[in-house]
Amino acid sequence: MRALSHLFSNMLGSVGGITYMNNPFHQIVARQRTVPVQPNTNNQVHAKGAFSDAVLAWEQASVAQRQGWKDYAATVTYTGPLGDYHPSGRMLAIAQYQMVGYLIARQFPQLADGLSMDPPEMPGLLVIQNPQIGAPAGGQTGFSIECTNNNGENVFMYTTRSFQQSLARNFYKGPFLSDQLTGIEIPDTDTEQANFHGLNDSQVYFCRFRFISDQKPYRFSQESILRAIAETAI
């Protein structure tokens, strides 16, 4: 829930299970109170460290870099519950820096260009075109996620899956298994697939996936989630 009250100009803190805060788009934001989960696994430490590095990199960015991200942000549109909005350049810059930092920490060699705070030269987000769930490769039991890249640049797709879910479940937003994270490079105009093996035949899983440029300056796509039914490849 988001609201602008005629009684309050700002509200911060939690009352009765509702947390009040603000963000760059609304002065008052109200949502259900959540308790942060901090298991401090290796992968969570990687993610938190990558975010800290991204914030520091933004603080050290040049005036030209910050203006470039501001200009790029004007070409990016997100859709929210109250309509379309434009994220800030700071948000997009920190997001891509954290993504790349986390993937490098997870030892994905495809992002050989390393970290960068340079703004993209092409407008808009990357687009995940026609993602499809299918049988896995290699005669295994599981599923594949296949995507086509027509973004005008080579991209890296990274994806992970959920634990096995109920057959009746059609929608899912997490949690996902960080130890199942995998990735593939998809050259421009090409179609590739990532595979998940060793699953239970005819059972339901969900996969979460995203594109990011495999060379700097980096753009990224919105995150997507698809439902999959494991099968044994013939």
C-alpha positions as CSV (number, residue, x, y, z in Angstrom):
1,M,0.0,0.0,0.0
2,R,1.2,3.5,-0.8
3,A,-0.5,6.7,0.3
4,L,0.0,10.4,0.6
5,S,-1.8,11.7,3.7
6,H,-3.2,15.2,4.3
7,L,-2.5,14.6,8.0
8,F,1.2,13.5,7.8
9,S,4.0,14.7,5.6
10,N,6.2,11.7,6.5
11,M,5.8,8.4,8.4
12,L,8.7,6.2,9.5
13,G,8.7,3.0,11.6
14,S,6.3,0.1,12.4
15,V,3.0,0.0,14.1
16,G,0.6,-3.0,14.4
17,G,2.4,-5.1,11.8
18,I,2.6,-2.3,9.2
19,T,5.9,-0.6,8.3
20,Y,5.9,3.0,7.1
21,M,8.7,4.4,5.1
22,N,9.5,6.6,2.1
23,N,11.3,6.1,-1.2
24,P,12.2,8.3,-4.3
25,F,8.7,7.9,-5.8
26,H,6.4,8.4,-2.8
27,Q,6.5,10.3,0.4
28,I,4.6,7.7,2.4
29,V,4.9,3.9,1.7
30,A,3.0,1.4,3.9
31,R,3.6,-2.3,3.7
32,Q,3.3,-5.5,5.8
33,R,6.2,-5.6,8.3
34,T,8.8,-8.3,7.5
35,V,11.6,-9.7,9.5
36,P,14.9,-9.7,7.6
37,V,16.5,-13.1,7.2
38,Q,20.2,-13.1,7.8
39,P,21.6,-16.7,7.5
40,N,25.0,-15.3,6.5
41,T,25.6,-18.0,4.0
42,N,28.5,-17.5,1.6
43,N,26.2,-16.4,-1.2
44,Q,24.4,-13.9,1.0
45,V,27.8,-12.5,2.1
46,H,28.7,-12.2,-1.6
47,A,25.5,-10.3,-2.3
48,K,25.8,-7.9,0.6
49,G,29.5,-7.3,-0.2
50,A,28.6,-6.6,-3.9
51,F,26.0,-4.1,-2.8
52,S,28.4,-2.3,-0.5
53,D,30.9,-2.1,-3.3
54,A,28.3,-0.7,-5.7
55,V,27.2,2.1,-3.3
56,L,30.9,3.1,-2.8
57,A,31.5,3.0,-6.6
58,W,28.5,5.4,-7.1
59,E,29.9,7.8,-4.5
60,Q,33.2,7.8,-6.4
61,A,31.6,8.1,-9.9
62,S,32.4,11.2,-12.0
63,V,29.9,13.9,-12.7
64,A,29.8,12.7,-16.4
65,Q,29.1,9.1,-15.3
66,R,26.2,10.2,-13.0
67,Q,24.7,12.4,-15.7
68,G,25.0,9.6,-18.2
69,W,23.0,7.3,-15.8
70,K,20.4,10.0,-15.3
71,D,20.0,10.3,-19.1
72,Y,19.8,6.5,-19.5
73,A,17.2,6.2,-16.7
74,A,14.9,8.5,-18.7
75,T,14.7,5.7,-21.3
76,V,13.8,3.0,-18.8
77,T,10.2,2.4,-17.7
78,Y,9.1,0.0,-14.9
79,T,5.5,-1.0,-14.4
80,G,4.3,-1.0,-10.8
81,P,0.9,-1.5,-9.0
82,L,0.1,2.2,-9.4
83,G,1.3,2.5,-13.0
84,D,4.5,3.1,-14.9
85,Y,7.5,5.0,-13.4
86,H,11.1,5.7,-14.3
87,P,13.8,4.5,-11.8
88,S,16.6,6.9,-11.0
89,G,20.0,6.7,-12.6
90,R,21.5,5.9,-9.2
91,M,19.2,2.9,-8.7
92,L,20.1,1.5,-12.2
93,A,23.9,2.1,-11.8
94,I,24.0,0.4,-8.3
95,A,21.9,-2.5,-9.5
96,Q,24.1,-3.4,-12.5
97,Y,27.3,-2.9,-10.4
98,Q,25.9,-5.3,-7.7
99,M,24.8,-7.9,-10.3
100,V,28.2,-8.0,-12.0
101,G,30.0,-8.0,-8.6
102,Y,27.9,-10.9,-7.3
103,L,28.3,-13.0,-10.5
104,I,32.0,-12.4,-10.5
105,A,32.1,-13.5,-6.9
106,R,30.2,-16.6,-7.9
107,Q,33.0,-17.2,-10.5
108,F,31.2,-16.8,-13.8
109,P,34.0,-16.2,-16.3
110,Q,31.7,-14.8,-19.0
111,L,31.8,-11.4,-17.4
112,A,35.5,-10.9,-18.1
113,D,35.2,-7.2,-18.6
114,G,34.9,-6.7,-14.8
115,L,33.1,-4.0,-12.9
116,S,32.1,-0.7,-14.4
117,M,30.2,2.5,-13.5
118,D,30.1,3.7,-17.1
119,P,26.5,4.3,-18.3
120,P,25.0,2.3,-21.2
121,E,25.2,3.7,-24.7
122,M,21.9,2.0,-25.9
123,P,18.5,3.0,-24.5
124,G,16.1,0.9,-22.4
125,L,16.4,-2.4,-20.6
126,L,17.5,-5.6,-22.3
127,V,14.5,-7.7,-23.5
128,I,14.0,-11.4,-22.8
129,Q,12.4,-12.6,-26.0
130,N,10.1,-15.6,-26.1
131,P,11.4,-17.6,-23.1
132,Q,10.3,-21.3,-23.3
133,I,10.4,-24.2,-20.8
134,G,11.3,-27.5,-22.4
135,A,13.0,-30.9,-21.9
136,P,16.6,-30.8,-20.6
137,A,19.6,-31.8,-22.8
138,G,21.6,-35.0,-22.5
139,G,18.9,-37.5,-21.7
140,Q,18.5,-36.2,-18.1
141,T,15.4,-35.7,-16.0
142,G,14.7,-32.0,-15.3
143,F,13.9,-29.0,-17.5
144,S,15.5,-26.3,-19.7
145,I,14.9,-22.6,-20.1
146,E,15.4,-21.4,-23.6
147,C,15.7,-17.7,-24.6
148,T,16.4,-15.7,-27.8
149,N,18.6,-12.6,-27.7
150,N,17.8,-9.8,-30.2
151,N,19.1,-6.9,-28.2
152,G,21.9,-5.8,-30.5
153,E,24.6,-7.0,-28.1
154,N,25.8,-10.3,-26.6
155,V,24.3,-11.1,-23.2
156,F,24.7,-13.4,-20.2
157,M,21.6,-15.1,-18.9
158,Y,21.8,-16.3,-15.2
159,T,19.1,-18.4,-13.7
160,T,18.2,-20.5,-10.7
161,R,15.4,-22.8,-9.6
162,S,13.1,-23.4,-6.7
163,F,12.7,-26.5,-4.5
164,Q,10.0,-28.9,-5.8
165,Q,6.6,-27.4,-5.4
166,S,3.0,-28.7,-5.2
167,L,1.4,-29.8,-8.4
168,A,-1.4,-27.4,-7.7
169,R,0.9,-24.4,-7.4
170,N,0.8,-22.0,-10.4
171,F,2.5,-18.9,-9.0
172,Y,5.6,-18.5,-7.0
173,K,8.0,-15.7,-6.0
174,G,10.6,-17.4,-3.9
175,P,12.7,-18.4,-2.2
176,F,15.0,-19.8,-4.9
177,L,18.1,-22.0,-4.4
178,S,21.2,-19.9,-4.7
179,D,23.4,-23.0,-4.9
180,Q,21.6,-23.9,-8.2
181,L,22.6,-20.7,-9.9
182,T,23.8,-21.3,-13.5
183,G,24.4,-19.1,-16.5
184,I,25.0,-19.2,-20.2
185,E,26.2,-16.7,-22.8
186,I,23.8,-15.8,-25.6
187,P,25.3,-14.1,-28.6
188,D,23.2,-11.5,-30.4
189,T,20.5,-13.0,-32.6
190,D,21.1,-16.4,-31.1
191,T,19.0,-18.8,-29.0
192,E,20.5,-20.8,-26.2
193,Q,19.2,-22.9,-23.2
194,A,20.2,-23.4,-19.6
195,N,19.5,-26.9,-18.1
196,F,18.5,-28.1,-14.7
197,H,19.1,-31.9,-14.2
198,G,18.6,-34.4,-11.4
199,L,15.0,-33.5,-10.7
200,N,11.9,-35.6,-10.0
201,D,10.0,-36.5,-13.2
202,S,6.6,-34.8,-13.7
203,Q,7.0,-32.5,-10.7
204,V,6.7,-28.8,-10.6
205,Y,9.6,-26.3,-10.2
206,F,9.9,-22.6,-10.8
207,C,12.9,-20.8,-12.4
208,R,14.0,-17.2,-12.1
209,F,16.2,-15.7,-14.7
210,R,17.6,-12.4,-16.1
211,F,19.8,-11.0,-18.9
212,I,22.8,-8.7,-18.4
213,S,25.3,-7.5,-21.0
214,D,28.4,-9.6,-21.1
215,Q,30.6,-6.6,-21.9
216,K,30.6,-3.1,-20.3
217,P,28.8,-0.8,-20.2
218,Y,26.2,-3.0,-18.8
219,R,22.4,-3.1,-19.3
220,F,20.1,-5.6,-17.7
221,S,16.6,-7.0,-18.2
222,Q,13.8,-7.2,-15.8
223,E,13.6,-10.4,-13.7
224,S,11.3,-13.2,-14.9
225,I,9.8,-16.3,-13.3
226,L,8.4,-19.3,-15.2
227,R,6.7,-22.5,-14.0
228,A,8.3,-25.8,-15.2
229,I,7.4,-29.4,-15.1
230,A,10.4,-31.8,-15.0
231,E,10.6,-34.4,-17.7
232,T,13.0,-37.1,-18.9
233,A,14.6,-36.2,-22.2
234,I,14.4,-38.8,-24.9
